[in-house]
Amino acid sequence: MKQALEQALQKALQTLLVDHPDSMPPVVLNRPKQKDHGDYAANIAMPLARILKRSPQQIAASILETVIWPDAVEHAEIAGPGFINIRLKQASEASVLKTIIATGAQYGRVDVNSQASANDLHKNSQQKINLEFVSANPTGPMHVGHGRGAVVGDALANVLIAVGHDVQREYYINDAGAQIAVLANSVWLRMQELQGEKIVLPAAAYPGEYIIQIASDILTTHDYHGLLEMPADARVKLIGQLSIAANMAMIRADLAAIGINFDHYFSEQSLHQGGHVTALIEQLQADGVVYTGTLPPPKGKEVSDYKPVEQLLFRSTEFGDDVDRPLAKQDGTATYFAADIAYHFDKHQRGFDRMIDIWGADHGGYVTRVQAAMKALIQRDSQPDVMLVQMVNLTRDGKPVKMSKRAGTFVTLREVVDEVGADAVRFNFMTRRVESQLDFDLQAAKEKNNENPVYYVQYAHARIGAILRKARDAGIDAQLIEGFDLEAIDLSMLNAAEEQALIANVLAYPDALKKAAERLEPYRVATYIMRLAADFHSFYHKNKVVSDDAALTAARIVLIRAVRQVINNGLSILGVSAPDRM
């Protein structure tokens, strides 16, 4: 309905702006806060005043003289300084309930195979998107902070796909650098310990039972004495590779436990082995944005014995950064920054129109330098788009939970999932903006009450299932309860305030998806279905669905079936189940 109204106004504007074809503003309809202002309102006359040299009220009057409304419109009027308020005929919006039921899981999504959607997608620039998220170092199990980024990334991918984009989920494996040598040495020390040797773990070593398990597993397939006789460098390399493989298998299992699978895993090592990092530096040198120089002391730090050394530097200040950045260390090896921009340049070469990265909040200072490098390489601003996910404060009955036997220093994601379930983890992680810290109470996440958001929403879905089963038991036609041939059902009697609120809310679902995609805010889907669940519970407590009034019963069954479908669709976007019984 909203789309039909917007299209009608757009056609009217084309007539009014025939002499100004390049000045066509977008038509945006909003729901008035007060019902007596109509069902929809448009302020399109205001931005046209300067173009047409007329008052907004005059322009609004011309629009109303020109527009050809859909049959559902009862009347439209000018209000205030030039708003156009639109009122629909009784039950005109309710008719969409039948469409929702017929469309099913596709309701709210863009059908990329339809010609109309294809045209709309073309206008709105359908994109091939590389969405990189999690990318936890392969040095141990995932912690709950990684889990929040994983859930946000997976839900965002679902949102972007729902509005028609082509999305690849990607995990970047940081399998190069000093942390891998530390991992290998930690495992080797535990292997020695398992052979009866006395060891002293250095402060930098990785603690936790998982290191002991990796050491034990390697010893089942590799002879200890053979490893002992190997050159140290070769041993570190081998144990490092085996340990990375073990940790990545663990990470994949942890992700699978919350229903997340990646389309592509990209190895940092492959950049170095394939010469991509060296080639990247050479290209930047050829472009004249690299020089040999020195950097000042780090800002905000007292460094009394600071000695500047010559390094290979990228002129990132010319592209928006606050300081130039080193591409190579003193020993000539590439910096992590060099590898990272080589990785993002590789994404560009793979043909992605857009790159979106989801990082931990501690990487905030890293955003500008990567975007500066991409601007130098591909002449595009703000690439990659970076979402910074704040930490999770894990509690139990309000008291902090900080330690894990498995990891040694933090609570693992898998431990949380095993305790409260994947649905509770996924939904609760989506209830706030990513830039806000999240308090997650393990006990509250298991409670079956209205304070637990995932239970509240799932219970609405299950309650509707129970009502429909009751209707079936009462002998109501199965076609009404389960079928799609609902044309004969009169929905005009759905005029109670609670019914109207539900109708307006289910109609808002496509817009909620669209805004979530445009703003990269998948949490909007969670908050939307929480509002829908609240409206349903309010309706249920005040209105009886199955009654002696057969016509009203039929109309309300159509209403709750549409509500159930939209809750199901929203939960699917979030990767959360929609149970029929609880």
Secondary structure, 3 states (H helix, E strand, C coil): CHHHHHHHHHHHHHHHCCCCHHHCCCCCEECCCCHHHCCEEECCHHHHHHHHCCCHHHHHHHHHHHCCCCCCEEEEEEECCCEEEEEECCCCCCCHHHHHHHHHHHCCCCCCCCHHHHHHHHHCCCCEEEEECCCCCCCCCCEHHHHHHHHHHHHHHHHHHHCCCEEEEEEEECCCCHHHHHHHHHHHHHHHHHCCCCCCCCCCCCCCHHHHHHHHHHHHHCCHHHHHHCCHHHHHHHHHHHHHHHHHHHHHHHHHCCCCCCCEEEEHHHHHHCCHHHHHHHHHHHCCCEEEECCCCCCCCCCCCCCCCCEEEECHHHHCCCCCEECECCCCCECHHHHHHHHHHHHHHCCCCEEEEEEEHHHHHHHHHHHHHHHHHHCCCCCCEEEEECCEEEEECCEECCCCCCCCCCCEHHHHHHHHCHHHHHHHHCCCCCCCCEEEECCHHHCCCCCCHHHHHHHHHHHHHHHHHHHHHCCCCHHHHHCCCCCCCCCCCCCCHHHHHHHHHHHCHHHHHHHHHHCCCCHHHHHHHHHHHHHHHHHHHHCCCCCCCHHHHHHHHHHHHHHHHHHHHHHHHHCCCCCCCC
